[in-house]
Amino acid sequence: MIDLNKEVSFSRIGFSSWTAFDYARTYYHKFKEQHKLLDGISEDEDPSEYLDIAIKMDEYGTITVILAVICIEALIYEYAAINLSDSYAKKYLENLNICSKWVVIPKLVTGKAFPVEKQGYEQLKKLVKYRNSLVHTKTAPYDPNIKYDIEGTKDKLIYIVENTLKTIRLLGRGFI
């Protein structure tokens, strides 16, 4: 809880959670536009156009996911810095993983446990795991004997991106 007797500044500098959310929302809408276009054509009709749209959709989806996780991490860090102090957040909380921050920080600030059994926390874990697979990518040798699941990968991206903004809303309901 904020002590109203001491001076508190809600002004923050840097790449804020709101900035990241705004960018994520912009790229989410670009992703949705490409997804709609992709649904309207067949890969067999015009392979070149299909590939161009699929590449843009993948690009916008990837950007959406990364920015959404930046937003989520910035939001919980800002919450800690405002309510517990910047020095406390930096010294004790900054190096926790994102999911742990969402469990620990609300408990420290409000005294109430964050609802880890709720959908928001589960979505957060999926989103962070997918983001990690994007930013910590590992290559593997190509094996012509393995059937690669391109459609499954595309479906997973669609599922994750479709749930990015929902995850942010669900997390906000969990502690605000």
C-alpha positions in Angstrom: 0.0 0.0 0.0 1.3 3.5 -0.8 2.0 5.7 2.1 0.2 9.0 1.3 2.3 10.9 3.8 5.4 10.5 1.8 6.0 12.0 -1.6 5.5 9.5 -4.4 6.1 10.1 -8.0 4.1 8.1 -10.6 6.1 9.7 -13.4 8.5 7.1 -14.8 11.2 7.4 -17.5 12.2 4.8 -19.9 10.3 2.3 -22.0 7.2 2.0 -19.9 4.6 -0.7 -19.7 2.1 1.6 -21.4 4.5 2.2 -24.4 5.1 -1.5 -24.8 1.4 -2.2 -24.6 0.6 0.4 -27.2 3.2 -1.1 -29.6 2.0 -4.6 -28.9 -1.5 -3.6 -29.6 -0.5 -2.0 -32.9 1.4 -5.1 -34.0 -1.4 -7.3 -32.8 -3.8 -5.5 -35.2 -1.3 -5.8 -38.1 -1.0 -9.5 -37.3 -4.8 -9.9 -37.4 -5.0 -8.1 -40.8 -2.4 -10.5 -42.3 -4.1 -13.5 -40.7 -7.4 -12.4 -42.3 -5.6 -12.0 -45.7 -4.0 -15.4 -45.4 -7.3 -17.0 -44.7 -8.6 -15.5 -47.9 -6.1 -17.1 -50.3 -4.9 -20.6 -51.0 -1.2 -21.5 -50.9 -1.8 -23.3 -54.2 -3.5 -20.2 -55.9 -0.6 -17.8 -55.5 2.3 -19.3 -53.6 4.4 -16.1 -53.8 1.6 -13.9 -52.3 0.8 -16.5 -49.7 4.4 -16.7 -48.6 4.7 -12.9 -48.4 1.6 -12.6 -46.2 2.7 -15.6 -44.1 6.1 -13.9 -43.5 4.5 -10.6 -42.5 2.1 -12.4 -40.2 4.9 -14.3 -38.6 6.9 -11.0 -38.2 4.0 -9.1 -36.7 3.1 -12.0 -34.4 6.7 -12.3 -33.1 6.9 -8.6 -32.4 3.5 -8.7 -30.6 4.6 -11.5 -28.4 8.0 -9.9 -27.5 6.4 -6.5 -26.8 3.6 -8.1 -24.7 6.1 -9.8 -22.5 8.1 -6.5 -22.2 4.8 -4.8 -21.2 4.0 -7.5 -18.6 7.5 -7.3 -17.1 7.6 -3.5 -17.1 4.1 -3.4 -15.5 5.0 -5.6 -12.6 8.4 -3.8 -12.1 6.8 -0.4 -12.2 4.2 -1.6 -9.7 7.0 -2.7 -7.4 9.1 0.4 -7.8 6.2 2.8 -7.2 4.9 0.8 -4.1 8.1 -0.5 -2.6 10.7 2.0 -3.9 13.0 1.9 -6.9 16.0 0.9 -4.8 14.1 -2.1 -3.2 12.8 -3.3 -6.6 16.3 -3.0 -8.1 18.1 -4.7 -5.2 15.7 -7.6 -4.5 13.2 -8.1 -7.3 14.9 -7.1 -10.6 16.6 -10.5 -11.1 13.5 -12.7 -10.4 12.0 -14.4 -13.5 8.9 -12.8 -14.8 6.5 -15.4 -13.4 8.1 -15.2 -10.0 7.7 -11.4 -10.0 4.0 -11.8 -10.6 3.7 -14.0 -7.5 6.1 -12.2 -5.2 5.4 -8.5 -5.9 1.7 -8.4 -5.4 2.1 -10.3 -2.1 4.7 -7.8 -0.9 2.6 -4.8 -1.8 -0.9 -6.0 -0.8 -0.3 -8.9 1.5 -2.5 -11.0 -0.7 -1.3 -13.9 -2.8 -1.5 -13.6 -6.5 -4.0 -16.2 -7.9 -1.6 -18.6 -9.6 -4.4 -21.1 -10.1 -6.2 -18.6 -12.4 -6.1 -18.4 -16.2 -4.0 -15.2 -16.3 -1.0 -16.9 -14.6 -1.3 -20.0 -16.8 -1.4 -17.7 -19.9 1.6 -15.8 -18.6 3.6 -19.0 -18.3 2.7 -20.0 -21.9 3.4 -16.5 -23.3 6.8 -16.3 -21.5 7.8 -19.8 -22.7 6.9 -18.9 -26.3 8.7 -15.6 -26.1 11.8 -17.5 -24.7 11.7 -19.9 -27.7 11.7 -16.8 -30.0 14.5 -14.8 -28.4 16.6 -17.8 -27.3 16.2 -19.8 -30.5 18.3 -22.8 -31.1 19.0 -24.2 -34.6 19.2 -27.9 -35.4 20.6 -29.8 -38.4 18.0 -30.4 -41.1 17.0 -34.0 -41.4 15.1 -34.8 -44.7 13.6 -37.9 -42.9 11.7 -35.8 -40.4 8.4 -34.3 -41.4 8.4 -30.8 -40.0 5.0 -29.5 -38.8 4.9 -26.0 -40.4 1.1 -25.8 -39.9 1.4 -26.7 -36.3 4.0 -24.0 -35.8 1.7 -21.5 -37.5 -1.3 -22.6 -35.4 0.8 -22.2 -32.2 1.8 -18.7 -33.2 -1.8 -17.8 -33.9 -3.0 -19.2 -30.5 -0.3 -17.3 -28.6 -0.7 -14.0 -30.4 -4.5 -14.2 -30.1 -4.1 -14.5 -26.3 -1.4 -11.8 -25.7 -3.6 -8.9 -25.0 -6.0 -11.1 -23.1 -3.2 -12.3 -20.9 -2.3 -8.7 -20.0 -6.0 -8.0 -19.0 -6.2 -11.2 -17.0 -3.0 -10.4 -15.1 -4.3 -6.9 -14.3 -7.5 -8.4 -12.8 -5.4 -10.7 -10.6 -3.9 -7.9 -8.5 -5.2 -4.5 -9.3 
